[in-house]
Amino acid sequence: MFDIQKGSMEEVLVILQNIGLQINEYEKSNTMISVEAYKELLEFSISIARRTNEVSETIDEMIEDIEKQL
C-alpha cells in the first residue's frame, strides 16, 4: 500500500474516497438515505477534511460564503 503521512491532504482524499465507495455500496441495497444519515456523513466528511489546515481554511471560507447567502 502507499505510505501516506497522517494528517496530509493525501490521507484526507483517501478517506473521503473510501466513504464514497461505501456510499455506492449502500445505494445498491437502499433506495434512499435519511436526512439524518446524510447530515451525519457530511459532518464526518468535514471533520476528516479539517485534519489539514489548508482544507480547514477553505471549508471555513465556504461556510462563511453560504451563511452570507442565507
Biopython code that builds the backbone (N, CA, C, O; Angstrom):
import numpy as np
from Bio.PDB.StructureBuilder import StructureBuilder

atoms = [
    (1, "MET", "N", (0.848, -1.187, 0.000)),
    (1, "MET", "CA", (0.000, 0.000, 0.000)),
    (1, "MET", "C", (0.888, 1.244, 0.000)),
    (1, "MET", "O", (2.106, 1.146, 0.149)),
    (2, "PHE", "N", (0.285, 2.380, -0.164)),
    (2, "PHE", "CA", (1.017, 3.639, -0.208)),
    (2, "PHE", "C", (1.397, 4.088, 1.195)),
    (2, "PHE", "O", (0.692, 3.802, 2.162)),
    (3, "ASP", "N", (2.511, 4.792, 1.296)),
    (3, "ASP", "CA", (2.922, 5.372, 2.567)),
    (3, "ASP", "C", (2.362, 6.791, 2.618)),
    (3, "ASP", "O", (2.909, 7.713, 2.013)),
    (4, "ILE", "N", (1.264, 6.948, 3.349)),
    (4, "ILE", "CA", (0.579, 8.236, 3.421)),
    (4, "ILE", "C", (0.818, 8.852, 4.786)),
    (4, "ILE", "O", (0.619, 8.210, 5.817)),
    (5, "GLN", "N", (1.250, 10.112, 4.779)),
    (5, "GLN", "CA", (1.541, 10.813, 6.018)),
    (5, "GLN", "C", (0.235, 11.160, 6.733)),
    (5, "GLN", "O", (-0.696, 11.681, 6.118)),
    (6, "LYS", "N", (0.171, 10.871, 8.027)),
    (6, "LYS", "CA", (-1.010, 11.165, 8.838)),
    (6, "LYS", "C", (-1.269, 12.670, 8.839)),
    (6, "LYS", "O", (-0.362, 13.471, 9.061)),
    (7, "GLY", "N", (-2.527, 13.036, 8.585)),
    (7, "GLY", "CA", (-2.901, 14.439, 8.571)),
    (7, "GLY", "C", (-2.636, 15.151, 7.257)),
    (7, "GLY", "O", (-2.852, 16.358, 7.145)),
    (8, "SER", "N", (-2.167, 14.407, 6.263)),
    (8, "SER", "CA", (-1.861, 15.032, 4.974)),
    (8, "SER", "C", (-3.104, 15.105, 4.100)),
    (8, "SER", "O", (-4.113, 14.458, 4.380)),
    (9, "MET", "N", (-3.017, 15.901, 3.037)),
    (9, "MET", "CA", (-4.099, 16.007, 2.074)),
    (9, "MET", "C", (-4.370, 14.648, 1.440)),
    (9, "MET", "O", (-5.523, 14.307, 1.174)),
    (10, "GLU", "N", (-3.322, 13.873, 1.198)),
    (10, "GLU", "CA", (-3.488, 12.549, 0.604)),
    (10, "GLU", "C", (-4.328, 11.652, 1.503)),
    (10, "GLU", "O", (-5.183, 10.911, 1.019)),
    (11, "GLU", "N", (-4.087, 11.716, 2.816)),
    (11, "GLU", "CA", (-4.864, 10.905, 3.749)),
    (11, "GLU", "C", (-6.338, 11.311, 3.712)),
    (11, "GLU", "O", (-7.225, 10.457, 3.699)),
    (12, "VAL", "N", (-6.587, 12.599, 3.695)),
    (12, "VAL", "CA", (-7.964, 13.095, 3.640)),
    (12, "VAL", "C", (-8.657, 12.580, 2.383)),
    (12, "VAL", "O", (-9.790, 12.101, 2.442)),
    (13, "LEU", "N", (-7.973, 12.680, 1.249)),
    (13, "LEU", "CA", (-8.574, 12.241, -0.011)),
    (13, "LEU", "C", (-8.850, 10.742, -0.026)),
    (13, "LEU", "O", (-9.881, 10.311, -0.542)),
    (14, "VAL", "N", (-7.954, 9.954, 0.526)),
    (14, "VAL", "CA", (-8.156, 8.504, 0.580)),
    (14, "VAL", "C", (-9.363, 8.180, 1.468)),
    (14, "VAL", "O", (-10.186, 7.337, 1.110)),
    (15, "ILE", "N", (-9.470, 8.834, 2.603)),
    (15, "ILE", "CA", (-10.596, 8.587, 3.500)),
    (15, "ILE", "C", (-11.908, 8.979, 2.831)),
    (15, "ILE", "O", (-12.884, 8.231, 2.902)),
    (16, "LEU", "N", (-11.945, 10.143, 2.182)),
    (16, "LEU", "CA", (-13.168, 10.576, 1.503)),
    (16, "LEU", "C", (-13.502, 9.649, 0.332)),
    (16, "LEU", "O", (-14.677, 9.398, 0.064)),
    (17, "GLN", "N", (-12.499, 9.145, -0.359)),
    (17, "GLN", "CA", (-12.739, 8.194, -1.442)),
    (17, "GLN", "C", (-13.367, 6.915, -0.890)),
    (17, "GLN", "O", (-14.291, 6.364, -1.488)),
    (18, "ASN", "N", (-12.866, 6.448, 0.245)),
    (18, "ASN", "CA", (-13.429, 5.254, 0.869)),
    (18, "ASN", "C", (-14.877, 5.475, 1.295)),
    (18, "ASN", "O", (-15.709, 4.577, 1.168)),
    (19, "ILE", "N", (-15.173, 6.663, 1.796)),
    (19, "ILE", "CA", (-16.554, 6.990, 2.150)),
    (19, "ILE", "C", (-17.429, 6.928, 0.897)),
    (19, "ILE", "O", (-18.535, 6.388, 0.936)),
    (20, "GLY", "N", (-16.939, 7.476, -0.204)),
    (20, "GLY", "CA", (-17.684, 7.434, -1.461)),
    (20, "GLY", "C", (-17.956, 6.009, -1.917)),
    (20, "GLY", "O", (-19.054, 5.705, -2.383)),
    (21, "LEU", "N", (-16.971, 5.138, -1.786)),
    (21, "LEU", "CA", (-17.152, 3.736, -2.161)),
    (21, "LEU", "C", (-18.198, 3.064, -1.278)),
    (21, "LEU", "O", (-19.003, 2.268, -1.761)),
    (22, "GLN", "N", (-18.187, 3.380, 0.005)),
    (22, "GLN", "CA", (-19.175, 2.818, 0.915)),
    (22, "GLN", "C", (-20.581, 3.311, 0.583)),
    (22, "GLN", "O", (-21.547, 2.555, 0.680)),
    (23, "ILE", "N", (-20.694, 4.583, 0.190)),
    (23, "ILE", "CA", (-21.997, 5.131, -0.208)),
    (23, "ILE", "C", (-22.497, 4.419, -1.461)),
    (23, "ILE", "O", (-23.682, 4.100, -1.560)),
    (24, "ASN", "N", (-21.608, 4.169, -2.416)),
    (24, "ASN", "CA", (-22.005, 3.450, -3.629)),
    (24, "ASN", "C", (-22.551, 2.068, -3.288)),
    (24, "ASN", "O", (-23.553, 1.638, -3.859)),
    (25, "GLU", "N", (-21.902, 1.376, -2.367)),
    (25, "GLU", "CA", (-22.384, 0.066, -1.941)),
    (25, "GLU", "C", (-23.732, 0.185, -1.249)),
    (25, "GLU", "O", (-24.613, -0.649, -1.459)),
    (26, "TYR", "N", (-23.900, 1.209, -0.430)),
    (26, "TYR", "CA", (-25.161, 1.439, 0.273)),
    (26, "TYR", "C", (-26.294, 1.674, -0.724)),
    (26, "TYR", "O", (-27.400, 1.164, -0.551)),
    (27, "GLU", "N", (-26.007, 2.452, -1.770)),
    (27, "GLU", "CA", (-27.021, 2.769, -2.781)),
    (27, "GLU", "C", (-27.521, 1.525, -3.499)),
    (27, "GLU", "O", (-28.679, 1.471, -3.912)),
    (28, "LYS", "N", (-26.663, 0.530, -3.650)),
    (28, "LYS", "CA", (-27.062, -0.691, -4.345)),
    (28, "LYS", "C", (-28.155, -1.442, -3.597)),
    (28, "LYS", "O", (-28.992, -2.100, -4.216)),
    (29, "SER", "N", (-28.154, -1.350, -2.280)),
    (29, "SER", "CA", (-29.129, -2.097, -1.496)),
    (29, "SER", "C", (-30.217, -1.221, -0.878)),
    (29, "SER", "O", (-31.169, -1.748, -0.303)),
    (30, "ASN", "N", (-30.098, 0.085, -0.982)),
    (30, "ASN", "CA", (-31.076, 1.002, -0.399)),
    (30, "ASN", "C", (-31.396, 2.090, -1.415)),
    (30, "ASN", "O", (-30.508, 2.595, -2.101)),
    (31, "THR", "N", (-32.657, 2.439, -1.502)),
    (31, "THR", "CA", (-33.036, 3.441, -2.492)),
    (31, "THR", "C", (-32.948, 4.855, -1.938)),
    (31, "THR", "O", (-32.813, 5.806, -2.709)),
    (32, "MET", "N", (-33.020, 5.014, -0.630)),
    (32, "MET", "CA", (-32.991, 6.354, -0.043)),
    (32, "MET", "C", (-32.049, 6.380, 1.151)),
    (32, "MET", "O", (-31.821, 5.369, 1.814)),
    (33, "ILE", "N", (-31.515, 7.552, 1.401)),
    (33, "ILE", "CA", (-30.717, 7.774, 2.602)),
    (33, "ILE", "C", (-31.420, 8.867, 3.392)),
    (33, "ILE", "O", (-31.838, 9.878, 2.828)),
    (34, "SER", "N", (-31.548, 8.663, 4.686)),
    (34, "SER", "CA", (-32.274, 9.631, 5.508)),
    (34, "SER", "C", (-31.498, 10.940, 5.619)),
    (34, "SER", "O", (-30.277, 10.971, 5.467)),
    (35, "VAL", "N", (-32.220, 12.000, 5.882)),
    (35, "VAL", "CA", (-31.592, 13.308, 6.047)),
    (35, "VAL", "C", (-30.611, 13.260, 7.212)),
    (35, "VAL", "O", (-29.522, 13.828, 7.133)),
    (36, "GLU", "N", (-30.990, 12.594, 8.278)),
    (36, "GLU", "CA", (-30.105, 12.494, 9.450)),
    (36, "GLU", "C", (-28.798, 11.788, 9.092)),
    (36, "GLU", "O", (-27.717, 12.225, 9.485)),
    (37, "ALA", "N", (-28.912, 10.693, 8.343)),
    (37, "ALA", "CA", (-27.708, 9.950, 7.945)),
    (37, "ALA", "C", (-26.845, 10.787, 7.010)),
    (37, "ALA", "O", (-25.618, 10.759, 7.106)),
    (38, "TYR", "N", (-27.483, 11.536, 6.100)),
    (38, "TYR", "CA", (-26.732, 12.386, 5.185)),
    (38, "TYR", "C", (-26.003, 13.490, 5.939)),
    (38, "TYR", "O", (-24.835, 13.766, 5.667)),
    (39, "LYS", "N", (-26.698, 14.127, 6.894)),
    (39, "LYS", "CA", (-26.063, 15.186, 7.686)),
    (39, "LYS", "C", (-24.897, 14.626, 8.494)),
    (39, "LYS", "O", (-23.847, 15.260, 8.603)),
    (40, "GLU", "N", (-25.085, 13.443, 9.055)),
    (40, "GLU", "CA", (-24.026, 12.811, 9.835)),
    (40, "GLU", "C", (-22.812, 12.528, 8.948)),
    (40, "GLU", "O", (-21.672, 12.756, 9.354)),
    (41, "LEU", "N", (-23.064, 12.033, 7.741)),
    (41, "LEU", "CA", (-21.977, 11.757, 6.807)),
    (41, "LEU", "C", (-21.268, 13.044, 6.398)),
    (41, "LEU", "O", (-20.040, 13.077, 6.315)),
    (42, "LEU", "N", (-22.028, 14.091, 6.144)),
    (42, "LEU", "CA", (-21.435, 15.377, 5.767)),
    (42, "LEU", "C", (-20.574, 15.933, 6.902)),
    (42, "LEU", "O", (-19.457, 16.394, 6.669)),
    (43, "GLU", "N", (-21.092, 15.887, 8.120)),
    (43, "GLU", "CA", (-20.313, 16.371, 9.271)),
    (43, "GLU", "C", (-19.043, 15.553, 9.450)),
    (43, "GLU", "O", (-17.984, 16.102, 9.755)),
    (44, "PHE", "N", (-19.148, 14.240, 9.261)),
    (44, "PHE", "CA", (-17.977, 13.376, 9.387)),
    (44, "PHE", "C", (-16.953, 13.708, 8.304)),
    (44, "PHE", "O", (-15.755, 13.788, 8.579)),
    (45, "SER", "N", (-17.427, 13.901, 7.075)),
    (45, "SER", "CA", (-16.528, 14.237, 5.966)),
    (45, "SER", "C", (-15.801, 15.547, 6.231)),
    (45, "SER", "O", (-14.603, 15.662, 5.972)),
    (46, "ILE", "N", (-16.523, 16.531, 6.747)),
    (46, "ILE", "CA", (-15.904, 17.823, 7.055)),
    (46, "ILE", "C", (-14.877, 17.656, 8.167)),
    (46, "ILE", "O", (-13.803, 18.257, 8.110)),
    (47, "SER", "N", (-15.189, 16.855, 9.172)),
    (47, "SER", "CA", (-14.230, 16.668, 10.267)),
    (47, "SER", "C", (-12.959, 15.976, 9.771)),
    (47, "SER", "O", (-11.862, 16.272, 10.244)),
    (48, "ILE", "N", (-13.111, 15.053, 8.817)),
    (48, "ILE", "CA", (-11.935, 14.401, 8.226)),
    (48, "ILE", "C", (-11.119, 15.430, 7.447)),
    (48, "ILE", "O", (-9.896, 15.491, 7.578)),
    (49, "ALA", "N", (-11.800, 16.233, 6.640)),
    (49, "ALA", "CA", (-11.100, 17.223, 5.820)),
    (49, "ALA", "C", (-10.396, 18.263, 6.669)),
    (49, "ALA", "O", (-9.373, 18.804, 6.251)),
    (50, "ARG", "N", (-10.915, 18.555, 7.843)),
    (50, "ARG", "CA", (-10.314, 19.567, 8.719)),
    (50, "ARG", "C", (-8.968, 19.127, 9.294)),
    (50, "ARG", "O", (-8.301, 19.912, 9.968)),
    (51, "ARG", "N", (-8.572, 17.916, 9.042)),
    (51, "ARG", "CA", (-7.276, 17.449, 9.550)),
    (51, "ARG", "C", (-6.103, 18.185, 8.920)),
    (51, "ARG", "O", (-4.989, 18.131, 9.441)),
    (52, "THR", "N", (-6.333, 18.861, 7.822)),
    (52, "THR", "CA", (-5.265, 19.659, 7.226)),
    (52, "THR", "C", (-5.668, 21.130, 7.284)),
    (52, "THR", "O", (-6.829, 21.465, 7.050)),
    (53, "ASN", "N", (-4.735, 21.990, 7.589)),
    (53, "ASN", "CA", (-5.017, 23.421, 7.722)),
    (53, "ASN", "C", (-5.541, 24.014, 6.430)),
    (53, "ASN", "O", (-6.470, 24.823, 6.444)),
    (54, "GLU", "N", (-4.954, 23.619, 5.320)),
    (54, "GLU", "CA", (-5.353, 24.177, 4.027)),
    (54, "GLU", "C", (-6.828, 23.887, 3.740)),
    (54, "GLU", "O", (-7.571, 24.781, 3.334)),
    (55, "VAL", "N", (-7.248, 22.648, 3.949)),
    (55, "VAL", "CA", (-8.637, 22.273, 3.708)),
    (55, "VAL", "C", (-9.543, 22.953, 4.715)),
    (55, "VAL", "O", (-10.633, 23.406, 4.364)),
    (56, "SER", "N", (-9.103, 23.028, 5.967)),
    (56, "SER", "CA", (-9.903, 23.652, 7.024)),
    (56, "SER", "C", (-10.203, 25.111, 6.698)),
    (56, "SER", "O", (-11.332, 25.568, 6.870)),
    (57, "GLU", "N", (-9.201, 25.835, 6.229)),
    (57, "GLU", "CA", (-9.404, 27.239, 5.860)),
    (57, "GLU", "C", (-10.386, 27.364, 4.700)),
    (57, "GLU", "O", (-11.236, 28.254, 4.699)),
    (58, "THR", "N", (-10.274, 26.487, 3.727)),
    (58, "THR", "CA", (-11.183, 26.509, 2.581)),
    (58, "THR", "C", (-12.615, 26.216, 3.018)),
    (58, "THR", "O", (-13.548, 26.880, 2.567)),
    (59, "ILE", "N", (-12.793, 25.233, 3.890)),
    (59, "ILE", "CA", (-14.128, 24.899, 4.394)),
    (59, "ILE", "C", (-14.711, 26.087, 5.147)),
    (59, "ILE", "O", (-15.878, 26.429, 4.955)),
    (60, "ASP", "N", (-13.913, 26.717, 5.998)),
    (60, "ASP", "CA", (-14.390, 27.882, 6.748)),
    (60, "ASP", "C", (-14.845, 28.988, 5.803)),
    (60, "ASP", "O", (-15.880, 29.613, 6.031)),
    (61, "GLU", "N", (-14.074, 29.230, 4.744)),
    (61, "GLU", "CA", (-14.438, 30.258, 3.767)),
    (61, "GLU", "C", (-15.739, 29.898, 3.060)),
    (61, "GLU", "O", (-16.591, 30.762, 2.851)),
    (62, "MET", "N", (-15.897, 28.631, 2.690)),
    (62, "MET", "CA", (-17.113, 28.205, 2.008)),
    (62, "MET", "C", (-18.329, 28.347, 2.917)),
    (62, "MET", "O", (-19.386, 28.800, 2.476)),
    (63, "ILE", "N", (-18.186, 27.965, 4.169)),
    (63, "ILE", "CA", (-19.299, 28.071, 5.119)),
    (63, "ILE", "C", (-19.671, 29.533, 5.328)),
    (63, "ILE", "O", (-20.853, 29.870, 5.398)),
    (64, "GLU", "N", (-18.665, 30.406, 5.427)),
    (64, "GLU", "CA", (-18.942, 31.842, 5.563)),
    (64, "GLU", "C", (-19.699, 32.367, 4.341)),
    (64, "GLU", "O", (-20.640, 33.146, 4.489)),
    (65, "ASP", "N", (-19.302, 31.953, 3.147)),
    (65, "ASP", "CA", (-19.985, 32.389, 1.927)),
    (65, "ASP", "C", (-21.437, 31.900, 1.911)),
    (65, "ASP", "O", (-22.342, 32.647, 1.537)),
    (66, "ILE", "N", (-21.653, 30.657, 2.315)),
    (66, "ILE", "CA", (-23.006, 30.117, 2.364)),
    (66, "ILE", "C", (-23.856, 30.872, 3.372)),
    (66, "ILE", "O", (-25.012, 31.193, 3.096)),
    (67, "GLU", "N", (-23.288, 31.159, 4.543)),
    (67, "GLU", "CA", (-24.031, 31.894, 5.577)),
    (67, "GLU", "C", (-24.400, 33.293, 5.096)),
    (67, "GLU", "O", (-25.472, 33.801, 5.424)),
    (68, "LYS", "N", (-23.520, 33.915, 4.322)),
    (68, "LYS", "CA", (-23.832, 35.256, 3.784)),
    (68, "LYS", "C", (-25.000, 35.179, 2.811)),
    (68, "LYS", "O", (-25.825, 36.091, 2.753)),
    (69, "GLN", "N", (-25.072, 34.084, 2.038)),
    (69, "GLN", "CA", (-26.148, 33.931, 1.064)),
    (69, "GLN", "C", (-27.501, 33.678, 1.738)),
    (69, "GLN", "O", (-28.550, 34.007, 1.186)),
    (70, "LEU", "N", (-27.463, 33.101, 2.918)),
    (70, "LEU", "CA", (-28.698, 32.794, 3.637)),
    (70, "LEU", "C", (-29.121, 34.025, 4.377)),
    (70, "LEU", "O", (-30.143, 34.013, 5.062)),
]
sb = StructureBuilder()
sb.init_structure("model")
sb.init_model(0)
sb.init_chain("A")
sb.init_seg("    ")
for serial, (resi, resn, name, xyz) in enumerate(atoms, 1):
    if name == "N":
        sb.init_residue(resn, " ", resi, " ")
    sb.init_atom(name, np.array(xyz, "f"), 0.0, 1.0, " ", f" {name:<3s}", serial, name[0])
structure = sb.get_structure()
